[in-house]
Amino acid sequence: MLPLLLLGCPGPDPDRREPSGFCGSGDLPQAPPPVDSALGPVAPVDLQSVHTQVRVTTGGLEVTSTATLLVGERDARPVLELRGYQEADAFADLLDELAAAEAAGTLAGRRPPPAKATAPRPLAAIRDVVVAQLDRLYDADEHGWGGPKKYPLAGAVEHALLRARLRGDAEAEWETRALATLDRELLLVDPVWGGVYQYSTGGVWTRPHYEKIAKVQAGSLQSFALAYRRTGDPRWRAAVDAQLGYLRDHLSDPGGGFYSSQDADLRDGERVIAGADYYAKTDAERRALGLPRTDRHIYADLNGRLIVALCVADASLRDHREGDGAPTEALELARAAAERLLHGHLRDDGSFAHDPDADDPTIYLRDQATVGRGLLALFESTGERRWLDHARALADRVLADLRDPERGGFFARSADPTAVGVFAERQRPLEDNGEIARFLLDLARLAAAADPADAGAEAYPRAAEEALAAVAEPQAIKSQGRVITSYLLALEAALSTSVDLTIVAADPRVRQRLHAAALAIDDPRLNVTISPPGARYPDIGRDAAYVCTDSACSSPITDADALASRVADFTADLDARR
């Protein structure tokens, strides 16, 4: 008989998203009578709150009310993971199979879990589950989502603004909640240098941890820019300017790109000045003491996020009404970061290295997803085709090296031929799959808008939607708590009707104003591209913009100042027909 041991631990707190550590047994429901297997009696097990593994080990049969399963050999290598409720008969069959493999000497290496016979849920149903989970975490008193640490959660703000815009009066309250959250987030902005502190403790926004990390700077810049584009409120314009100033003066590398963080405290030898004291000082007082250490690594994923945020800021700041719609400093910073990635991080195969100074050939999903979205943001913001071409090469590499061909979805990293045991296992993280799905959906739509005859991008949305369904395990969703907004925004993108807004203009000055007016429109469904006259649309002898879906197009729009209202009329008709 194959010896086995059943152990386990409750899962992470869905609100705090902090692992609870290895622990004792959890409470499992009363099970029906056990059934028999070659290993002895087996009862059905509900593993909703546990992470189950099958490991090869020595020892006798012991069944407890906890949840890591181990089976017999000497090296304790993992061979199988299970999650969720396990039917007794199916569980017994699985153990019989493992016992037979052990007896035959073929039980080696980790195997994928058996496929479940249930059909995948529709994406709309998954979206509703995720929305309900996030809504339950909204803090109506202090605003923001979850606690006790109050984080600037850019994805939650973006989704709140999106749902208010797309679903109208039925969900208009979420715009109010998003703006109220950002009002609290302003308490985390450094009043001297700009930049947003990482989080606040105690369930309030007034006890900051003073570290400034690049991911938070990207998210807050994007949030403030979206708020300014939505409302025109000068408070949000000032917040955008403060973020840009901090990025330019403190996190920007002279060669382009951005560093990863600046410490919370000033440490100089044995002298330590806590962030609460240091950041209460004036600019001159701070500089007289010295600057907190900056981590000068230029990581691909963080720079991808910053490029996206900078392009959103540029779109919100361009002046097409009283000015000429010229690009802003934000776009120049984004372009410089992208050039740094192309010259320092881009590999011959089209993928991007996480850190070019590290001897690591691994392709990481998060890097590809965030850099890919940055490249697409630059394509929309500049109209330059090369950004789209790099994005497509990157996407093709992701599909070739990171896609799970058996279960769907994408692995967090490329395969490591030297890894053994647990280190050889590749996970499919839910949020990273959301991020790559957003990239692939946007890429397919922008590629189609740029060239409707291009059929080569059809694989991208299929892979994206397959990934969103493949990783939608209920426990995986629940365990993400509030950190689930990349996945949620990808679901929204997959379920929305794409709207193409194309600028067709020969005169560069008219093209620039129309383009700026298009980028300023607050509708998350829009794909903005620039097309030469006579390419996608006939040359009518006038510079114009066109709004189209797969089934309808507007008449030519020649007035940049009227573009927003014409797009609103078009999309209102579209919504009325749905």
SEKOL-44057 format. One record per residue: x, y, z of N, C-alpha, C in turn; residue in one letter. Coordinates in steps of 0.2 Angstrom, whole numbers, plus 5000, padded with zeros to 4 digits. Example, Ala and Ser with C-alpha at 12.3 -4.5 7.8 and 13.67 -1.06 7.14 Angstrom:
<sites>
506649725039506249785039506649845039A 506449895035506849955036506450005039S 
</sites>
This chain:
<sites>
500449945000500050005000500450065000M 500250114996500650184996500550225002L 501050235006500950285012500750355010P 500350385014500250455012500050495018L 500150565018499950605024499650665021L 499050685025498650735023498750795028L 499050855026499150905030498850975027L 498951025030498751085026498751155031G 498451205027498451275030497851315027C 497551355031497051405028497351455023P 496951475019497251525013497351595016G 497551635012497651705014497051745015P 497051795019496551835021496351875014D 495751865012495551895005495551975005P 495552005011495552075011496252105012D 496652075016497352105017497752075012R 497652025009498151995004498751985007R 498851965013499451945016499451875018E 499951835017499851765018499851755026P 499451705028499351695035499851645038S 500351625034500851575036500651505037G 501051465038500851395039500651385046F 500051345046499651345052499351285053C 498851275058498551215060497951205056G 497551165058496951145054496451195053S 496051195048495451235047494851195048G 494351235048493651205049493351175043D 493351115042493051085036492351055037L 491851055032491151035034491150965035P 490550945038490450875039490450835033Q 490850785032490950745026490450685026A 490250665020489850605019490250545021P 489950485021490350425023490950415018P 491450385020492050375016491950325011P 492350325005492350275000493050235000V 493050174997493650144998494150154991D 494750154992495250154987495850104989S 496250104984496850054985497250084991A 497150144993497550174999497150165005L 496550145005496150135011495550185011G 495150195016494550235016494750315014P 494350345010494450415008493750445008V 493750505012493150545012493250605008A 492650625005492650685001492950745005P 493250795002493650845006493450915003V 493250965007493151025004493751075006D 494051095000494751125001494651204999L 494051235001493951294999494451345001Q 494651335008495151385011495851355012S 496051305008496651275008497051265002V 497651265002498051244996498351174997H 498051134992498251054993498751034988T 499250994991499750974987499850894988Q 500050854983500250784984500950784984V 501250754989502050754989502250684990R 502750664988503050594989503450594995V 503350555000503650555006503650485009T 503950475015503850405019503350415025T 503150365027502750365033502050335032G 501650325037501050285037500450335035G 499850305034499350335032499050375038L 498950445037498650485043498250535039E 497650545041497150585038496950635043V 497050705042496850755047496350805044T 496150855047495650895045496050955041S 496650945040497051005036497150985029T 497551015025497551015018498151005014A 498650985016499250965011499250895011T 499250865005499250785004499950765002L 500250715005500850695003500850615002L 501250594997501250524996501950494995V 502050434996502650404998503250394994G 503850424995504450414993504950454997E 505550454996506050485001506150555000R 506150584994506350654993505850704994D 505250684995504650734997504550784991A 504650764985504550804979503850814978R 503550874976502850884975502750844968P 502150814968501950784961501250804959V 500850834963500150854961499850904966L 499550954963499151004967498451004966E 498051014971497251014970497051074974L 496451104971496151154974495351134974R 494951164979494251164979494051094981G 493351084981493051024983493250964979Y 493450914983493650844979493050794981Q 492750774976492250714976492550654978E 492250614983492550554986492750504980A 492350494976492450434971493050464966D 493050524964493550544960494150554963A 494150574970494750574974495050504975F 494650454976494850384977495250364970A 494850374965495150354958495850384957D 495950454959496550484958497050454963L 496950434969497450404973497650334971L 497150294968497250234965497750244959D 497650294955498150304950498850324952E 498850364957499550374960499850314963L 499450274966499750214969500050164964A 499650164958499850114953500550144950A 500550214949501150244946501750234951A 501650234958502150224962502450154962E 501950104962502150034961502550014955A 502350054950502650044943503350084943A 503450124948504050164947504050224943G 503450244941503350294936503150364939T 503050364946502850424949503450474950L 503550514945504150564946503950624943A 504150684946503950744944503250774945G 503150834945502550864946502050854940R 501450834941500950824935500450874936R 500150894930499550944931498950914934P 498550954938497950924941497450894935P 497050844937496550824932496050874930P 495950874923495450924921494750914924A 494450964925493750954928493250964922K 492750924923492250914918491750974917A 491751024922491351074922491451124916T 490951154913491051204907491351264910A 491751304907491951374909491351414910P 491351464915490851504916490951564911R 490351594909490451654904490851704907P 491151744903491551804906491151854910L 490551864907490051914911489951884918A 489851824919489651794925490351804930A 490851794927491551794931491551874933I 491451914928491551984930491052004935R 490451984935490052004941490251974948D 490551914948490851894954491351934957V 491851954952492451994954492152064956V 491752094953491452164954491152164961V 490752104963490452104969490952094975A 491452054973492052054978492352114980Q 492552154975492852224975492352274979L 491752264977491252314980491152304988D 491252244990491152224997491752255001R 492252264998492852295001492952375001L 492452404998492452474998492352505005Y 492752555007492652585014492252645013D 491652645015491252705014491452765019A 491752745024491952795029492552835027D 493152795026493752825025493952825017E 493552785013493552785006494152735004H 494252714998494752674996494452604997G 494852554996494652484996495052445001W 494752415006495052375010495452405016G 495852365020496252395025496552335028G 496952345034496952405037497552455034P 497952425029498352475026497952505020K 497952575019497652605014498152615008K 498052585003498452584997498152624992Y 498552664988498352694982498252644977P 497552624976497452564971497152594965L 497652604960497452634954496952594950A 497052534950496552494946495852494948G 495752504955495052504958494752574956A 495152624956494952694954494752694947V 495252664942495052664935494452624934E 494352564937493652534936493052564938H 493152604944492552644947492352694942A 492852734939492752784934492452754927L 492752694925492452654919491752634920L 491552604926490852584926490352644927R 490552694930490152754930490052784923A 490552784919490552814912490152764907R 490252704908489952654903489252634905L 489052634912488452614914487952664916R 488152724916487752784917487452794924G 486852814924486552824931486552764935D 486452714933486452654937487052644941A 487652664939488252664943488652724944E 488252784943488552844944488952854950A 488652824956488952834962489652814963E 489852774958490552754958491052804956W 490852854952491252904951491352954957E 490852964961490852994967491352964972T 491352894972491752854977492452864974R 492552854968493252854965493552924967A 493252984966493553044967493553054974L 493153034979493253034986493853004988A 493952944985494552904987495252944985T 495152974979495753014977495853074981L 495353104983495353154988495753134994D 495653074997496053055003496753035000R 496853014994497552994992497953054992E 497653114991498053174991498453184997L 498153155003498553155009499253125009L 499353075004499953045003500453074999L 500253134996500753164991501253204995V 501853194994502353234997502253314995D 502153355000501953424998502553464995P 503153444996503753474994504053454987V 504153384987504453364980503953324976W 503353314978502853274975503053204976G 502653164972502753094973502253064979G 502053004978501552974983501852924987V 501752934994502052884998501652814997Y 501952764999501752694997501052675000Q 500952685006500252675009500252705016Y 499652705019499552725026499252675030S 499452675037499252615041498652635046T 498352585049497852605054497152615051G 497052595045496452605042496252675040G 496752725040496652795039497252815034V 497152875031497552895026498152945029W 498152955035498553005038499152975042T 499352915041499952885044500352845039R 500652885035501052865029501652825031P 501752775027502452745026502752775020H 503352805021503552865017503952835011Y 504052775010504352755004504052764998E 504352784993504052804986504252754981K 503852704979503952654974503652674968I 504052654962503852674956503152644954A 502952584956502252564954501752614957K 501852634963501352684966501352744962V 501952774960501952834956501652824950Q 501652774946501352764940500552764941A 500352724946499652714947499352784949G 499652814954499352884956499352934950S 499852934946499852984941499352964936L 499252904935498652884930497952904933Q 497852894940497252904943497152984943S 497653024945497553094945497353114938F 497753094933497553114926496853094923A 496653034925495953014923495453054927L 495553074933495153124937495153184934A 495653214931495753274928495353274921Y 495453224918495053214911494353214912R 494153174918493453174919493053234921R 493453274926493153334929493353404927T 493953404924494253464923494453504929G 494453474935494553504942495353524942D 495453584943496253604944496553564949P 496253544954496553504960496953444957R 496553414952496853354949497453374944W 497353424941497953454937498553464941R 498453494947499053504951499353444954A 498953394955499153324957499553294952A 499353294945499753274940500353304939V 500353374940501053414939501553394944D 501253384951501653364956502053294955A 501653244952501853184950502453184945Q 502253224940502753234934503453264937L 503353314941503953344944504353294948G 504053254952504453204956504753154951Y 504353124947504653074942505253104938L 505253164936505753204932506353214937R 506253244943506853264947507153214951D 506753154953506953114958507053034955H 506653014951506652944949506852934941L 506952994938507152984931507952974930S 508152934926508852924924509052964918D 509652994918509853044913509753004906P 509852944906509852904899509152884898G 508652904901507952884900507752824904G 507152824906506852764910506852794918G 506652754922506452764929506752714934F 506952744939507252704945506652664948Y 506752624953506252584956505952604962S 506352644966506052664973506552714976S 506252754981506652794985506452774992Q 506952774997506852745003506452795008D 506052765013505652805017506052845022A 506652825024507052855029507752875026D 508052925029508752945027509252905032L 509652865029510152825032510852845030R 511252875034511952895033512352865038D 512652805036513052775041512652745047G 512752765053512352745059511852795060E 511852855057511252905058510652885054R 510052885057509452875054508952925056V 508652955050508153005051507552975049I 507052965053506452935051506052975046A 505652945041505352975036504853025039G 504553015045504053065047504353125049A 505053125051505453185053505753215046D 505953175042506353195036505853235032Y 505253205030504853235025504353285028Y 504453305034504153365037504553425036A 505153415033505653475032505553505025K 505753565025505753605018506253575013T 506253595007506753565002507453585004D 507553645006508253665008508453625014A 508053605019508253575025508353495023E 507953475019508053405017508753395013R 508853445008509453435004510153445009R 510053485014510653495018510753435022A 510253395024510453325027510653275022L 510453275016510553225011509953195009G 509953155003509353125000509353045002L 508753025004508652955005508852914999P 509052855000509352814995508852794990R 509052794983508652774978508952714975T 508452664974508652604971508652614963D 509252614960509352644953509252584948R 508952524950508852474945508252504940H 508352484934507752504929507452444927I 506952424930506552364929506052374923Y 505952324919505552324913504852334915A 504552294920503852304922503652374925D 504052404929503952464932503952524927L 504452514922504452564917503852554912N 503652494911503052484907502452524910G 502352514916501752544920501852624919R 502452644920502552724920502452744913L 502652714908502452734901501752744900I 501352694902500652694901500352754905V 500552764911500352824915500452894912A 501052894910501352954907500952974900L 500752924896500352934891499652954892C 499352924898498752954900498753024902V 499253034906499353104908499453154902A 499853134897499853174891499253184888D 498853134887498153144884497753194888A 497753194895497353234898497653304898S 498253324897498553384897498553424890L 498553384885498653424878498053474878R 498253534875497753584874497553594867D 496953564865496753574858496253624857H 496053664862495553714861495853784861R 496353804865496653864865497353854862E 497653794862498253784860498253744853G 498853714851498853674845498853604846D 498753584852498753514854499353474854G 499953514855500553484855500653434860A 501053384860501253334865501553374871P 501553344877501753374883502453344885T 502653364891503253334894503153264896E 502553254898502353184900502553134894A 502353154888502453104882503253104881L 503553154882504353154881504653104886E 504453104892504653064897504552984896L 503952974893503652914891504152884885A 504252924880504652904875505352894877R 505652934881506352914883506352854887A 505852834891505852774895505852714890A 505352724885505352664880505952654876A 506252714874506952704870507452664875E 507452684881507852644886507752574886R 507152554886506952484886507152454879L 507052484874507252454867507952444867L 508352494869509052484869509452444874H 509052434880509352404885509052334887G 508452334886508052274889507852224883H 507752254877507452214872507952154869L 507752094869508152044867507952024859R 508351984856508351974849507651934848D 507351904852506751864851506151904852D 506251974853505652014854505352024861G 505651984866505451994873505852044876S 505652064882506052114886506352084893F 506952094894507252064900507052114906A 506952074912506752114918507252164920H 507852144920508452184922509052164918D 509252214913509752194909510452184912P 510452204918511152194921511152124925D 510652094925510652024928510751974923A 511051924925511251864921510651814921D 510051834918509451794919509051794912D 509051734909508751734902507951724902P 507751724908507051704909506551764906T 506051744903505551784901504951784906I 504851844909504351854914503751884911Y 503151854913502551874910502351944912L 502451964918502352034920502652084916R 503352074915503752124911503452124904D 503252074901502952074894502352114894Q 501852094899501252124899501252204900A 501652224905501652294906502052334901T 502552304898502952344893502552344886V 502152284885501752284879501152334880G 500852344885500352394886500652464885R 501352474887501652544886501752554879G 501952504875502152514868501452534865L 500952504866500252514863500052584865L 500152604871500052674874500452724869A 501052714868501452754864501152754857L 500952704854500652704847500052744847F 499652744852499052784852499252854852E 499752874857499952944858500352974853S 500652934849501152964844500852944836T 500552894835500352874829500952834825G 501452824829502052794826502052724825E 502052694819501952624818502452574822R 503052604823503552554826503352534833R 503052574837502852544843502352484843W 501852494838501452434837501852374834L 502352384830502752324828503052294833D 503352334838503752304843503252264848H 502652294849502152254853501952194850A 501852184843501652124840502252074841R 502852094840503352044841503352014848A 503252064853503252044860502651994861L 502052004858501451964859501651894856A 501951894850502051824847502551784852D 503051824855503451784859503151754865R 502651794868502251774874501851714872V 501551714866501151654864501551594863L 502151604861502551544860502851514866A 503051564871503451534876503051534883D 502551574884502251574890501551544891L 501251534885500551504885500551434887R 500051414891499951354894499451314888D 499751264885499451234879498851184881P 498951164887498451114890497851144893E 497951194898497451224902497251294900R 497551324896497451394894497751434899G 497751504897498151554902498851554900G 499251594905499951604903500351594910F 500951564909501351554915501751614917F 501851624923502251684925502951694922A 503251634920503951644917504051584912R 504551594908504751544904504951484907S 505051424904505251364907506051364908A 506151334914506951334916507151264915D 507551244910507651174909508151144915P 508451184919508851164924508451154931T 507851174931507451174938507251104939A 507151084945506951024947506451034953V 505950984954505550984959505051044959G 504951074965504551134966504751194961V 505351194960505651254956505451244949F 505351184947505151174940504451194938A 504051204943503351214942503151284940E 502751294935502651364933501851384935R 501751434938501151454940500851504935Q 500151514936499751554931499451604935R 499851654937499551704942498951744939P 498451754943497851784940497851854938L 498251894942498251964940498751974934E 499251934934499751944928499351914921D 498951864922498551844916498051904914N 497751934919497351994918497752044914G 498352064916498752114913498952094906E 499152034905499252004898498652004893I 498051984896497451984892497252064890A 497352104895497252174893497652194887R 498352174887498752194882498552164875F 498352094875498252064869497552084866L 497052104870496452134868496552204865L 496952244868497052314865497552304859D 497952254859498352244853497952224847L 497552184848497052154842496652214840A 496352254844495952304842496352364838R 496952384841497352434838497652414831L 497852344831498052324825497552314819A 496952304821496352294816496152364814A 496252414819496052484817496552514812A 497252494813497752524809497752494802A 497552424802497452394795496952344796D 496352364793495752314794495852244790P 496352254785496452194781496952144784A 497252164790497752124794497352064798D 497352004795497051954799497551914804A 498151934804498651904809498551914816G 498151964818498051974825497451944828A 497151894824496551864827496651814833E 497251794833497451744838497451784845A 497651844845497751884852497051884856Y 496451904853495951904858495651834860P 495751784856495651714858496051694864R 496651704863497151684869496951724875A 496751794874496651834880495951804884A 495451794880494851774883494851704886E 495251654882495451594885495751594892E 496251644892496651654898496151674904A 495751724903495251744908494851694910L 494651654906494151594908494651544912A 495251524910495651474912495851484919A 495951544921496251554928495651574933V 495051574931494451594935494251544940A 494751514944494551464949494251514955E 493651494958493351534963493851544969P 494251494971494651514976495251554974Q 495451554968495951594966495751674966A 495151684964494851744963494751774971I 494451734975494351754982494951774985K 495551734984496151744988496451814986S 496251834980496551904978496351964981Q 495751954984495452014988495352074984G 495652124986495652194982496152194977R 496652154977497152154972496952114966V 496452134962496152094957495952134951I 496152204951495852244946496152244939T 496752214938497052204931496552154928S 496452104932495952044929495252074928Y 495052114932494352144931494352184925L 494852234925494852274919494952234912L 495252184912495352144906494652114905A 494252084910493552064909493152114906L 493152174908492752234905492952244898E 493652244897493852254890493552194885A 493552134888493352084883492652084882A 492252114887491552114886491252184883L 491652224882491452294879491452294871S 491152334868491152344861491652394859T 492152374855492652414853492452474848S 492752534850492552594845493152624843V 493252624836493852654833493752724831D 494252764833494252834832494852854828L 494752864821495352864817495452934814T 496052964814496153034812496453024805I 496153054800496353054793496453124791V 497153144791497253214790497953224786A 497953264781498653274777499053334781A 498653384783498953444786499153424793D 499853424794500053404801499753444807P 499653514806499353554811498653534813R 498253514808497553494809497553424812V 498053384809498053314812498253314819R 498753364821498953364828498353384833Q 497953434831497353454835496853404835R 496653374829496153314830496453264834L 497053244833497353194837497253204845H 497453264847497453284854496653284856A 496253304852495553304854495253234855A 495553194851495353124851495553094858A 496253104859496553074865496153104872L 495953164871495653194877494953164879A 494653124874493953104875493953044881I 493453054885493453014891492952954890D 493252904886492852844884493352784884D 493252734889493752684889493752634883P 493252644879493152594873493552614867R 493752674867494052704861494752674859L 494852664853495552654850495652704845N 496152744847496352804843496952784839V 496852794832497452784827497452844822T 497952844819498052894813498152854807I 497752874802497852844795497952894790S 498352874785498452924779497852924775P 497652984772497052994767497152934762P 496552904761496552854755496752784758G 496952774764497152704766496552674769A 496352684775495752654777495052684775R 495152754774494552794772494652834766Y 494152844762494352874756494552944757P 494952974752495253044752494653084750D 494353124755493853164753494053244751I 494753254752494953314751494953364757G 494753334763494753374769494953324774R 495353364779495553324785494953314790D 494953254792494353234796494553174801A 494053164806494053104810493453064809A 493452994810492952954809492852904815Y 492252894817492052844823491752784820V 491952724822491652664819491652614824C 491152564823491252504826491252454820T 491152384821491152334816490552344811D 489952384814489352384810489152454808S 489452504811489252574809489852624809A 489752674805490252724805489952794805C 490252844808490052914808490152944801S 489853004800490053044794490753074796S 491153104791491753144793491653194798P 492053204803492053254808492653294807I 492553354805493153404803493353454809T 492953464814493053514819493253484825D 493953494827494153464833493753484839A 493553544840493153564845492453524846D 492253504841491553464841491653384841A 492353364841492453294841492153254847L 492253284853491953244859491253244859A 490853294857490153284857489953244851S 490253244846490053194840490153124842R 490753104846490853044848490353024853V 490153064858489653054863488953034860A 488853074854488153054851488252984848D 488752974845488852904841488852844846F 489152854852489152804857488452794860T 488152854861487452844864486952814860A 487052824853486652784849486852704849D 487452694850487752624850487452594856L 487452624862487152604868486452584868D 486052634865485352624864485152564860A 485552544855485452484851485552424855R 485952424860486152364863485652324867R 
</sites>
